[in-house]
Amino acid sequence: MSEINIEEIKAELSEWIQDNWDPDITVSEWWKRLSDAGWSATSLPLEAGGRGWGRSETGMVKSTLFTHDVIGPPTGLGMMLAAPTIATHGNPDQIERLIPPIIDGSIAWCQLFSEPGAGSDLAGLQTRAVKDGDEWIITGQKVWTSGGHLAEKGMLIARTDIDAPKHQGITYFAFDMDQPGVEVRPLKEMTGRALFNEVFIDEARVSNDDVIGGIGNGWAVANTTLMVERSSLGSGGPEPVAVPAGGKAGRLERKVGEYVLGAGGNIESDGGRGLDVRWLSDLAQKVGSAGDPVVRQEIIKLHILGEVNRLNMLRAKAGGSKTGAEGNLAKLAMSELVRRSRDVGNLIIGADGMLSSSSSSFDGRVQEATIFSPAPSIYGGTDQVQRNIVGERVLGLPKEPGPNKETPFKELLQN
């Protein structure tokens, strides 16, 4: 790839936004314009609809969209996980067929990995896939499926060979969520929301054409998804207005101006309600504690931690390092950032941080963030799992004892 001039690309994107942004067009039309121009998924290779750019260039695109106060590319697990995985392991037909609906936002994806008995030990999954002609019959249960109720497609891993060792008998599928035999049930959290779901699969079907990466190679493909996930969760940096992908979310036919404050919009962005440094600084100003040296110190410490994490990720990418331990470290840093922002928010407003949105003058944002704060240290792989990976694969520490890796899965003790 030839050398990229960041400032020239930034100027090109700014000019493109001036020519194409219109608050009266629909979200679907805006995303089509972004994807057709190659601005939606710049980190993907050219053959997958991207530009083959690295993290710094992609970060520049996001920050430029943020600066112009416009809606960013489609958000969700399709763009974050499915597209990079398919671009890496998919065949040309799969790349051409599956990725365009992701980058234009028309299709939303979910991740069908974890099971009631296979979370941290994901390779112990028991969802089965049995070959039936040109199709596979899937039976099993998945849990902690983010956005499963809004997804049209799923990244599914299932066991296709019980005679193989547990890491070798797994296959990765692009799975249709809208079919008989698939039941999605929401899991209500202590925040009152239901972002996660459990998914029951009873003899649902998937075409052999939707096997990603080859039969029995699912563990390697899944690890690509997991590495991308950990890296993405810890990436940081300014983000443009976020709107979820897919028709079920009900956003595609709404006008983009409804989401952008600069255009008089009044719909809250779907980018989350975390306590970022900018929001915390504004909060301190509002309550009159911006001059408190302790508050000021904690806010700047939070900012420094976020910047160190962001710059470490940029340095790793600029050095040509593949996403590996860097993603695990970024995931750990992200968990710490969420905990610290929770503490700073409660430091600023004190007992008001216990009030919900109906009672609080700050819309209950600190209370919601406080209740949600344990989640990042669990989803995407627990902090303990991240430390195990770094310890074993980077520091060379001895691995935990376990069954022989060559033992057929059917001989292992089942929970």
N, C-alpha and C positions, 0 to 999 in steps of 0.2 A: 504494500500500500504506500503510495506516495505521501510525502510529508504534508500535513494538514496545517493550514494557517487558521488558528482559532478565531482571530479577529475578523478575517475575511468571511468565514462561515457564519459568525455571529451577525455580521452586517447583512449577509445574504438572507438569513432567516428573518431578521428584523424587517427587511424590505418585503419579504414574502408575506409576513403577518399583516403588514400595512395593506397589501393588495388583496388578501384573502379573508381577513377577519370581518365578520358581519354579525352583530348580535341578534339578527333576525333569522339566521339560518338554523337548521336543526343540528342537534349534536351529531346525528348520523352523517349529515352532509359535511360538517366540519372535520370529523374523523376521516371521511373519505378524501377530503382535500389534503389532510396531513399525510395519509398513507400513500396517496398517489404521488405526492411530492417527495416522498422518502424521509419525512420528518418524524414518523410515528415510532419506528423501531430502529434507530440508527446503529445500534450495537449488533444487529443481526447482519449476516453476510449478504452480499448483493443478490445472490440467487434466492434468498428468503425474503426479499423486500426491504432490506436494510441498506446500510452504507458501509458496514464493516468497520465502524469506528470503535475506539476504546472508551474507557470510563470517563476520561477527562472531556472528550468531545461530546459524549452523550450527556454528561453533566452540564456542559455549556448550553446544549439545546434546552434542557429543562430550566436552567436559570434564565435563559432568554425568554422562554414562554412565560415564566413567572414574572419577569420584569414587565412584560407587556400585558399582564393581567388577563390572559386568555386561558381557555381550557386546554389541558395537556392531552397527550395520547390516552387511549383507553386504559383504565386501571383494572387490576385483578390478576388472578393467577395464570390466565391465558398468556398475557403479555409478559408477566414476570417469570414464569416457569415453563409453560408448555411450549411457547415459541422457541426459546433458546434450546430446549431439549430436542425438539423435533428438528431444528436446524442442524444440530450436532449429530443426531443418530438416525434421523429419518431418511428415507430414500427420496429421489426427485419427485415422484408422484405424491408422496405424503407432504413434502414441503410445499408443493404447488397447490395441493388441495386443502390442507389444514391451516397453514399460516396466514393467508390473506384474510379470512374471516376473523382472525385474532387481531391483526394490526388495524383493521378498519372498525373494530369494536362490535361487530354484529353478533359474535358468539362469545359467551362467557364459559370459562373452564373452572373446574374444581380439582382437588388433589385427593385421590382415593388410595391412600397409603396405610395409615394407622388402623389398627383393629383393636377390639377389646383386650386381646391377649398378645398384641404385637405393637408396642409403642416404641420404647427405647430399643428393644430387640426386634426391629422391624423385619429382619429376615425370618423371624418365626411366624410370619403371616400364614393364615390357613384358608383364605379365600381361594377356591379352586377354579381352574379353567380347563374344560375338557373339550378336545377337538371333535367337531361334528361336521365332516365335509369341509367346506370352505369357511366355516364359522367356528367360534368357540362359545361354549355354554358356560356362563359365569355364575357361581353361587357362593355367597359369603356375606360378611358384614364389615362395614367400614365405620370409623368414628372420628370425631373432631374434624369433620369435613367443612372447612370454611367456605361459605357461599354456595354450598351444595344445593340449596333451595332455589338459587338463581342461575344455576349453570346448565348449559345445553350439552356440554361435553365434560369428560373427566379423564384425568391421568390415572389409570388403574394399573396396579401391579397385582398379579395373581400367580398361584402356584400351578405350574403346568406339568411338573414331573416330581412325584413324591419319592421316586427311587434315587433321585440325585441329592447331593448334600444341600442343605437349606439355602445357601447363597447361590446355588447354581440352577435350581429348578424353578426359577421365577421368570415371568415374561411381562413386558410392559405394553399396555394397550391404550389406544385412543378410544374411549368408551362413550357411547351415546346414552345420556341420562334420561332422555324422553322416550321410554319404551316400556312395554309390559315387563313386570318382574323387578322394577326398581321403585323402592319406597324411600322417601327422604323425610326424616323426622327432625324438627328443630330441637336443639338443646339450649334451654334458657340459662343464661349466666347470672351471676350475682349482681351484674350491672343492670339487669332487667332486659337486656337485649338477647337475641338469639342468632349470633353470627355463625355458630358452629352447628353441625348436624350429625346425625347418625344415618347411615345409608344401608338399607337391607336389599340384597340382590338375590333373587330367586330365579335361576335359570334364564337370566337375561343373555342376550347374544351380542357378539362383536365379530366383525368380519376379519378374516385372516389378513386382509389388506391393511388393517389398522394395528397390526403388531409393529411396535416401534423398536428398532434395533436388533431384531431377530429373536426367534424362540429360544428361551433359556438364558438370554442375555439381559434380562430385566433388572438384575441387581446393579450392573454397571450403568445402565440407563438411569435408574432411580437415583444413583449416587450423583450423576450429573445434575438432576433436578434438585437434589438436596444441597449440593454445593452452591448452585445458583441462588437458591432460596436463602441460605445463610449469608451469602455475600450481599444480596439485595436488602435483607432486613437490617444490615448494619451499614448501609452505604451513606446515608445522610445527605445533606445539601438541600438547597431550596427547591421546592416542588411547585409546579403550576397547579391551577385549580383541577381537582381530581373528580372524575365522574366514572362510575363503574360500567363495565362493558356488558353487552348482551341485551336481548330483547326483554327478558323477564324482569330486569331491573326497572323497566319503564321509563328510561331516560332518552332513548334514541330519537323520539319525535318531539322532544321539548326543545325550545329555542335556547341557544347557547347563552344568550343574554340573561336568562333567568338565573344562571349560576355565577355570574360575574358582577361583583359589586360596582365596578366602574361603569357598567351598563344598566345600573339600577336593579340588578338581580337581588332576590331575597331568599333563595334556596341555599341552605347550608351545603358547603362542599362535602363530598364523601371522602375526603382525605384523612378523616379521623379527628379526634378531639384531644390529642395529646398536648402536653404542656411544653411547647417549645420555648426557646430563650426569648424570642420576640414577644410572645404572648405573656410570659412571666414578667418581662420588663415593663410592659404596658400595665399589667396588673399591679405591680409595685407602685407605679406612678399614680394609679387610680386610688389606691388605699393610703397613699402618703408615706409609704415605707421605702421609697427609692433612695432616700438619704441614709438609711440604716446601713452602717458599714458591714454588718453580718449578712444582711440580705444582698448587698452589692457583691460581697465576696462569693457567696454561694452561686449567684447567677453567673458570675464570670468563670467560676470553676466549672460550671455546667457547660458553658460555651467552649471553654478550652478542651474539655473532654470530647465534645462533639467534633471540634475542629481537628484534634489529634487523630480521632478515628477516621474522619473523612480523608485527611491527608495521607494517613497510612494506606488506605485503600487505593488512593490515586497513585502513590509511590509503587505499590505492588503491581498495579496494572501497567504503569509506565515502564517498569522493569521487565515486562513480558512474562510475569509469573502467572501461571494458570490459577484459577480459583481453587483454593485448597484450604490450607491452614489459615490463610488470610480471612476467608469467609467465617471460619469458626471463631477467630479472634474478634472479628467485627460483630458477630452475633452476641458474644459475651459483652462487648462494649455497649451494644444497643440495650441489652437487659439492664446494665448499670445506669445508662442514661435515663431510662424510664423510671427506675427507682429514685434516682437523684432529683429528677424533675418533679416527681411526686412529693418528695420531702421539701423542696424549695417552695412549691405551691402552697403547702400547708404552713410552712414558715411564714409566708407573706400574709396569709389571711387568717391564720389561727383557727379558732373553733368554727368559723364559717366554712371551713373545708369539709365539715361533716354534713353540711346541708345538701339536699338533693336539688334538682333543677326547679322544682315547684316552690321551694322555700328560700333559695339562695339568690342574692342580687347578682351573682356571677354565673347564673344558669347551671349551677351544680357541676361545672367542668372539673374543678379540683377533686370533688368527691368521686366523680365517675372515673377520673384518672387514677385515683387512689385505689379504688376497688379493682380496676382493671390491671394495675401494675404487676401482679404476680404472673400474668399470662405470658409476657415475652420471654421469661426465663423457662417456660415450659414448651410453648409451641415452636415448631421448626427445629426441635431437638433441645432437650433440657440443657441448662448450664453444665450439669455434671457430665452429660454426654459430650459436649463441646470440649471440656477439659480432658476427658479420656482420649478423645481423638488427637488433640494437640500433644498430650503426654506420650501416647503410643507411637504416633506417626511422625512427630517432629522431634521430640526430645529423646525418643528411643527407650522409653520406660517399658518395663515388662507388661505384657497384656494380662488382663484378668483371665483366670482359668475358665475353660469352657469345654464343651464336647469336641471331639475330633472333627475337624473341618471336612473330613471325607465320609463321615457317617451319613447314610441316607436319611432324609428327613423323616420318613415313616418310622424309623427306629428311635427317634428322639422322643423324650417324654413330652406329652401334650398337656397343656394347662387346662 
